Amino acid sequence: MGISTSMKNTSLHIFRDPLLDLIDNDSDIDLLGVVVVGTSEHNEWKTFLATRLGRWIESLRPDGVIITLDMAGNQHIDFTNAIAEFVKSDIPTVGLTIMGADGLVITNP
């Protein structure tokens, strides 16, 4: 975990996240915090959680958001739903995610 992606979820990466260190040490950025959100298997919950996250972040009144995802597949639904909620609130958003070098799991001819 951490806010930067890591295929090896080591405690060293979590506690010494290079992206978080960079942001935290930048005098031009006021880091409000880090939110860790789990993912659900059910689409209704995915929408509910993204909406709640969007309202929570909106209440913080940030100048911008960095959202990251260090998994692939079904979790991208949560990722894009959350981004959509931030955009609805006119919050500038940057999304970072891991994409496999081999492309999609299923492709059309």
C-alpha positions in Angstrom: 0.0 0.0 0.0 1.2 3.6 0.4 0.2 6.2 -2.1 2.8 5.3 -4.7 2.4 1.9 -6.3 4.4 -1.1 -5.2 4.0 -4.6 -6.4 5.6 -5.8 -3.2 3.5 -4.4 -0.3 6.3 -4.3 2.2 6.2 -2.5 5.5 9.3 -0.5 4.4 7.3 0.9 1.4 4.3 1.7 3.5 6.2 3.6 6.1 8.7 5.2 3.7 6.5 5.8 0.7 8.7 7.8 -1.8 5.8 9.7 -3.3 4.3 10.6 0.1 7.8 11.8 1.3 8.1 14.0 -1.8 4.7 15.6 -1.3 5.1 16.0 2.5 8.5 17.7 2.1 7.3 20.1 -0.7 6.8 23.6 0.8 4.2 24.5 -1.9 1.9 21.6 -0.9 -0.2 21.5 2.3 -0.8 17.8 2.8 -4.2 17.3 4.5 -3.9 13.6 5.0 -4.1 10.1 3.5 -7.3 8.1 3.2 -7.2 4.4 2.8 -10.4 2.9 1.3 -11.2 -0.8 0.8 -13.0 -2.2 -2.2 -16.3 -4.1 -2.3 -17.3 -7.0 -4.6 -20.8 -5.5 -5.1 -21.4 -2.7 -7.5 -23.9 -1.0 -5.3 -21.4 -0.7 -2.5 -18.7 0.5 -5.0 -21.0 3.4 -5.9 -22.0 4.1 -2.3 -18.3 4.1 -1.1 -17.2 6.4 -3.9 -20.0 8.8 -3.2 -19.2 8.9 0.5 -15.5 9.4 -0.3 -16.4 12.2 -2.6 -18.4 14.1 -0.1 -15.8 13.5 2.6 -13.0 14.9 0.4 -15.2 17.8 -0.7 -15.8 18.7 3.0 -12.0 19.1 3.4 -12.0 21.7 0.7 -8.7 20.6 -0.9 -7.1 22.4 -3.8 -6.5 19.1 -5.4 -6.5 15.3 -4.9 -4.0 12.5 -5.8 -5.7 9.2 -5.9 -3.8 6.0 -6.4 -4.5 2.3 -6.9 -2.0 -0.5 -6.6 -4.2 -3.3 -7.9 -5.6 -4.2 -11.2 -9.0 -5.4 -12.4 -12.3 -4.9 -10.6 -10.8 -2.3 -8.3 -10.5 0.1 -11.2 -14.3 0.5 -10.9 -13.8 2.0 -7.4 -10.9 4.1 -8.7 -12.9 5.7 -11.6 -16.0 6.1 -9.5 -14.0 8.0 -6.9 -12.4 10.2 -9.6 -15.9 10.9 -11.0 -17.1 12.1 -7.6 -14.1 14.4 -7.2 -14.7 15.9 -10.6 -18.4 16.5 -9.8 -17.1 18.7 -6.9 -14.7 20.6 -9.2 -11.7 19.2 -7.4 -8.6 18.9 -9.6 -7.6 15.2 -9.5 -4.6 13.2 -10.5 -4.9 9.4 -10.7 -2.0 7.0 -10.5 -2.4 3.3 -11.0 -0.4 0.2 -12.1 -1.2 -1.2 -15.5 0.4 -4.4 -16.6 3.0 -4.3 -19.4 1.1 -7.0 -21.3 -2.1 -5.0 -21.6 -5.6 -6.1 -20.8 -6.4 -9.6 -19.7 -9.1 -10.1 -22.4 -8.7 -8.5 -25.8 -10.7 -8.6 -29.0 -9.1 -9.8 -32.3 
